[in-house]
Amino acid sequence: MNIIIFPCSRTRLICISHLRGLNIAGLALGAIILVLILLGSGYAMGILFGNQVILGEWKKDIQEHEARLQLARQDIQTQVDLLTAQAGLLQAQINRVDTLGSVLVEAAGFEPEEFSFDPPSAIGGPGFSMDNILHTDIQIGAIFEEIQTSLEAREHQLQTLGIAFLNKKFEQDTRPHGRPVVHSWISSRFGKRRSPFTGKPEMHKGMDFGGRIGSDVVAVGGGIVTQANRNGGYGYIVEIDHGKGYRTRYAHNKKLLVSKGEVVKRGHVIAKLGDTGRSTGPHVHFEVLKDGVQVDPMKFLQ
C-alpha cells in the first residue's frame, strides 16, 4: 500500500481519518475472531472435559460392577463347595446305612437277594469351573435328586427289613423251643415204650420231665392258651396255640396259673408241676403238635 502525504490541507485530514477507521475495523475484526476462537476452544475443551468426566464415571461403574460380580462368583463358588460337601456327607451316611443294612440282613439270616442294598452311584470329577457356573445349580440339583432317590429306596428297604425282623422275631418267640421245666430230667422219651401200667407196648406221644412237685412249668413259646382245665388221663392240662400249625401241651399239673384265651410269652409260668391224671409220679407230660399230629419234642429242646 502506498501512502501519499500531502501538505496540510483538507485532503490530508480525510486520508488520516480513513486510515484510522481502517485500523479500528481491523482491530474489531481481530477481536471478534479472537473471541470466537476462545469460545470455540472453550466449547471444545468443555466437551472434552465433560466426556472425560463421563468416561471416568462409566469406568468407575464398570469397576464396581466387576467387583460385585467377582464377589457374587466367589459367593456362588462358596455355596457350591458347601453343597458339594453336604452331598458328600449325605452319600457317606447312605454308605453307612448300606453297610448296616447288609450286616442286619446277614445277622437275621435272610437271603441277601431279598434285601439288596446296592452300592451308591459313583460321584466324582474335577472341581467346578467358573466357565460352567451357569450349569452348577443343575449339576447340584441332579446330585441331590439322586441322593433323595437313594434315601427313599433305603427307607423302604429298612421298613421292609424291620417288618421282616418283627415277623421273624415273632416266629422265633412263638415257635416252641426249650424245656417246660428248667430244673428237671427226662424220665420218658417220645416213641414206643412199655406201659408202666399194663406192661404192654404202647406209643408214647410226648416226653416226660420229672421234677420236684410244685416246680414252675413254663411255656416254651408265645401264643394263646386254648385249653386250661382237667382232662381225663392228662389231669390238669394247659394247651397253647403258637401259630403256623404248632401247639404244645403240658399235662399232670398240680395247679393251673393261666386260663383259656390268655396270651402268654416264652418263659411265662403257666402251671405248677404235679401228679394228676394217669401218672406214676411228679412230672410234666410235654407234647408238641404240628398240624394236629404229635411230633418228637426232642428237636425243640435246643
C-alpha positions in Angstrom: 0.0 0.0 0.0 1.4 3.4 -0.9 0.7 6.3 1.5 0.9 9.7 0.0 1.3 12.5 2.4 0.0 15.8 1.2 0.7 19.1 2.6 -1.5 20.1 5.4 -4.7 20.6 3.7 -8.3 19.2 3.9 -7.4 16.3 1.7 -4.7 15.2 4.2 -7.2 15.2 7.1 -9.6 13.0 5.1 -6.8 10.4 4.4 -5.7 10.3 8.1 -9.3 9.8 9.2 -9.8 7.0 6.7 -6.7 5.3 7.9 -7.8 5.4 11.5 -11.1 3.9 10.5 -9.4 1.0 8.8 -7.3 0.3 11.8 -10.2 0.3 14.2 -12.2 -2.0 12.0 -9.3 -4.4 11.7 -8.8 -4.4 15.4 -12.5 -5.0 16.0 -12.5 -7.8 13.4 -9.4 -9.4 15.1 -11.1 -9.1 18.5 -14.2 -10.8 17.2 -12.1 -13.6 15.6 -10.2 -13.9 18.9 -13.4 -14.1 20.9 -14.8 -16.7 18.5 -11.5 -18.7 18.8 -11.7 -18.5 22.5 -15.3 -19.5 22.6 -14.7 -22.4 20.3 -11.7 -23.6 22.2 -13.7 -23.3 25.5 -16.6 -25.2 24.0 -14.2 -27.9 22.7 -12.4 -28.1 26.0 -15.7 -28.2 27.8 -16.9 -31.1 25.6 -13.6 -32.9 26.0 -13.6 -32.4 29.8 -17.2 -33.4 30.1 -16.6 -36.5 28.1 -13.6 -37.4 30.3 -15.8 -37.0 33.4 -18.5 -39.2 31.9 -16.0 -41.7 30.8 -14.4 -41.7 34.3 -17.8 -42.3 35.9 -18.5 -45.1 33.5 -15.2 -46.7 34.1 -15.8 -46.4 37.9 -19.2 -48.0 37.5 -17.8 -50.8 35.4 -15.1 -51.5 38.0 -17.7 -51.5 40.8 -19.9 -53.9 38.8 -16.9 -56.1 38.1 -16.0 -56.2 41.8 -19.6 -57.1 42.7 -19.6 -59.8 40.0 -16.4 -61.2 41.4 -17.9 -61.3 44.9 -21.0 -62.9 43.5 -18.9 -65.5 41.8 -16.9 -66.2 44.9 -20.2 -66.5 46.9 -21.6 -68.9 44.4 -18.5 -70.9 44.4 -18.6 -71.0 48.2 -22.2 -72.2 48.1 -21.3 -74.8 45.5 -18.4 -76.0 47.7 -20.7 -76.2 50.7 -23.5 -78.0 48.8 -20.9 -80.4 47.4 -19.5 -81.1 50.8 -23.0 -81.7 52.2 -23.7 -84.0 49.3 -20.6 -86.0 50.2 -21.7 -86.2 53.8 -25.1 -87.5 52.8 -23.6 -90.0 50.5 -21.3 -91.2 53.3 -24.3 -91.7 55.5 -26.0 -93.7 52.8 -22.9 -95.9 52.6 -23.1 -96.5 56.4 -26.8 -97.3 56.1 -26.0 -99.8 53.3 -23.3 -101.4 55.5 -25.6 -101.6 58.5 -28.4 -103.0 56.3 -26.1 -105.7 54.9 -25.0 -106.6 58.4 -28.5 -106.8 59.7 -29.6 -108.9 56.7 -26.7 -111.3 57.4 -27.3 -111.4 61.1 -31.0 -112.1 60.7 -30.3 -115.0 58.3 -32.2 -113.5 55.4 -31.2 -114.1 51.8 -29.1 -111.2 50.5 -31.2 -111.1 47.4 -34.3 -110.4 49.4 -32.8 -107.1 50.8 -30.3 -105.9 48.3 -28.5 -102.7 49.4 -27.0 -101.7 46.1 -23.8 -99.6 46.3 -24.3 -95.9 45.6 -23.7 -94.5 42.2 -20.2 -93.2 41.6 -19.8 -89.5 42.1 -16.6 -87.5 41.4 -14.7 -85.5 38.9 -12.7 -82.2 38.8 -13.8 -79.1 40.7 -16.4 -76.8 39.3 -15.1 -74.4 36.7 -16.3 -70.8 36.6 -17.0 -71.2 32.9 -19.7 -73.7 33.9 -21.1 -71.7 36.7 -24.4 -71.4 35.0 -24.8 -75.2 35.0 -23.7 -75.6 38.6 -27.2 -75.4 40.0 -28.4 -78.1 37.6 -25.5 -80.3 38.5 -26.0 -79.9 42.3 -29.8 -80.4 41.8 -29.2 -83.6 40.0 -26.8 -84.8 42.7 -29.3 -84.1 45.5 -32.2 -85.6 43.5 -30.1 -88.8 43.1 -29.4 -88.8 46.9 -33.0 -88.2 47.7 -34.0 -91.2 45.5 -31.3 -93.3 47.2 -32.6 -92.3 50.7 -36.2 -93.1 49.7 -35.1 -96.5 48.4 -33.1 -97.2 51.6 -36.0 -96.1 53.8 -38.3 -98.5 52.0 -35.8 -101.3 52.3 -35.3 -100.6 56.1 -39.0 -100.6 56.7 -39.4 -103.9 54.9 -36.4 -105.3 56.8 -37.9 -104.0 60.1 -41.2 -105.8 59.3 -39.3 -108.9 58.4 -37.4 -108.7 61.6 -40.6 -108.4 63.6 -42.2 -111.3 61.8 -39.0 -113.4 62.3 -38.8 -112.4 65.9 -42.5 -113.2 66.4 -41.9 -116.5 64.8 -38.9 -117.1 67.0 -40.8 -116.1 70.1 -43.8 -118.2 69.3 -42.2 -121.3 67.8 -41.8 -124.0 70.5 -38.2 -124.0 71.9 -36.8 -125.1 75.2 -37.7 -127.2 78.2 -41.1 -126.9 80.0 -39.4 -127.3 83.4 -36.0 -125.7 84.0 -34.8 -128.0 86.7 -35.9 -131.4 85.5 -34.8 -134.6 83.9 -36.2 -136.7 81.1 -38.0 -139.6 82.6 -39.5 -141.0 79.3 -39.0 -140.1 75.7 -41.2 -139.9 72.6 -42.0 -143.1 70.8 -42.8 -146.8 71.6 -42.3 -147.9 75.2 -43.6 -150.4 77.7 -46.6 -149.1 79.5 -45.9 -148.5 83.3 -49.5 -149.5 84.0 -50.1 -152.6 81.8 -46.6 -153.6 80.9 -47.6 -153.8 77.2 -46.0 -151.9 74.4 -47.6 -148.5 73.7 -47.0 -145.3 71.8 -45.8 -142.5 74.0 -46.8 -139.3 72.1 -44.9 -136.9 74.3 -41.9 -136.5 76.5 -41.9 -136.7 80.3 -39.9 -134.4 82.5 -39.6 -135.5 86.1 -39.1 -132.9 88.8 -39.9 -131.6 92.2 -43.6 -131.2 92.8 -44.7 -127.5 92.8 -41.9 -126.5 90.4 -42.6 -123.9 87.7 -44.0 -125.1 84.4 -43.2 -122.6 81.7 -44.4 -122.0 78.1 -41.8 -122.9 75.6 -43.1 -120.3 73.2 -45.5 -117.4 72.9 -49.1 -118.0 72.0 -52.7 -118.2 73.1 -54.0 -120.6 75.7 -56.6 -122.8 74.0 -57.1 -125.2 77.0 -56.6 -124.9 80.7 -58.7 -127.5 82.6 -58.7 -131.0 83.9 -58.9 -133.6 81.0 -59.1 -137.3 81.9 -55.7 -139.0 81.9 -53.9 -135.7 81.2 -55.0 -134.5 84.6 -54.7 -130.7 84.8 -53.5 -129.6 81.4 -52.6 -126.5 79.6 -52.6 -126.3 75.7 -51.1 -123.3 73.8 -51.5 -122.4 70.2 -48.3 -120.9 68.8 -49.5 -120.3 65.2 -48.2 -121.8 62.0 -49.8 -125.2 63.0 -47.8 -125.6 66.3 -49.4 -126.4 69.6 -47.9 -127.6 72.9 -49.5 -129.4 75.8 -48.4 -129.5 79.5 -50.1 -132.3 81.5 -50.3 -133.8 85.0 -50.0 -130.3 86.7 -50.8 -129.7 90.3 -52.2 -126.2 89.7 -53.0 -124.1 86.7 -52.0 -120.4 86.6 -53.5 -119.4 83.2 -56.9 -119.5 81.7 -58.3 -120.2 78.2 -57.9 -117.2 75.8 -54.9 -115.8 77.7 -51.9 -114.6 75.8 -48.6 -115.8 77.1 -44.9 -115.3 76.1 -42.0 -117.7 76.2 -40.9 -118.4 79.8 -44.4 -117.5 81.2 -45.2 -119.6 84.2 -48.4 -121.4 83.3 -48.7 -124.1 86.0 -47.1 -125.9 88.9 -45.6 -129.4 88.4 -47.8 -132.1 89.8 -49.0 -135.7 89.7 -52.6 -135.5 88.5 -54.3 -137.8 85.9 -52.7 -141.0 84.7 -49.3 -140.6 86.3 -46.9 -142.6 88.4 -45.1 -139.6 90.0 -44.5 -135.9 89.8 -43.7 -134.9 86.2 -44.8 -132.9 83.2 -46.1 -134.8 80.1 -45.0 -132.5 77.3 -46.4 -132.8 73.8 -45.6 -130.8 70.6 -48.2 -131.0 67.8 -47.7 -129.9 64.2 -50.9 -129.5 62.2 -52.7 -131.6 64.9 -50.2 -134.5 64.9 -47.8 -135.2 67.8 -44.1 -135.0 66.9 -40.9 -135.7 68.8 -40.3 -132.8 71.2 -36.6 -133.6 71.3 -35.7 -131.4 68.3 -37.4 -128.4 70.0 -35.5 -128.6 73.3 -32.3 -127.0 72.0 
